[in-house]
Amino acid sequence: MAYMQIRKTLRLSRLLPAALVVAWMVPGAPFAMAQEIPTAQRTLRLSAFSGITGSHIGLASGRNLGITAGADAGFRQILHVNPAIEVRGTHVIDKGSVAGENNVLGGLRIGRAFGRLHPYGDILAGFGQIYYNGNGYPTPDGSLIYKASHSMVLSPGGGVDIAMGNRFSLKVDLQWQRYGTPVTESGHMYTTAGTAGIVYHFNF
C-alpha cells in the first residue's frame, strides 16, 4: 500500500512541470490574441481634411478663392498601394471678376507611403455650380445671358500628404476639373484647382 502511494506521488511530480507550463501559456493566449486581433481587423482608416483652394476657372482668365473640405475612408493595402474612397466639396469665398464655382465630388483615391510622404492620385466626379458675376455671362452667339449654370464635374488629380505625426498631415493637392457650361463654344469649362491644407487621421 505504501509502495503504491509512493508510485502515485512520483507520477504526479512528473506531471507537475508540464501542468505549470500549460498554466503559464494558457492565460497568456487570450492576451496575445487581444494584442493581435485589433491590428488584423484594422481594415478601415478614416481621415478628414480642409484647406484653402485657389482656382483658375478657364473663362476670361477668371480666378477663384475657396474653402475645400473632405474625408477619406481607406481600406486594406493591395499590392503595396492604399485604396480609399474620397468625398470632398469646395465652396467659393471670392468669385473674382468673372464667375464662382462650387462643387461636391466623390470617387476613388490610390496612394502609397514613402516614409513621411504619402503621394496619391484620384479620379473624382460629382455636381458643380457656376455663378456668373454682374448681369451674367452671354452665350457665344449672344442670344442668351446666364446668371448661373449647373452640370456634372469630372475631376482627376493628385497630391501628397506629409505626415507630421500620428494624427496630422500637411496636404498639397491639385485637380483638373471639367464643368459643363452653355457660355463657351465647346460647352465645357476647364478649371485648375490647387489646395493647401491639413489632414486629421482618426485612430480607433
Secondary structure, 3 states (H helix, E strand, C coil): CHHHHHHHHHHHHHHHHHHHHHHHHHHHHHHHHHHHHHHHHCCCEEEEEEEEEEEECCCCCCEEEEEEEEEEEECCCECCEEEEEEEEEEEEEECCCCEEEEEEEEEEEEECCECCEEEEEEEEEEEEEEEECCCCEECCCCCCEECEEEEEEEEEEEEEEEECCCCEEEEEEEEEEEEECCCCCCCEEEEEEEEEEEEEEECC
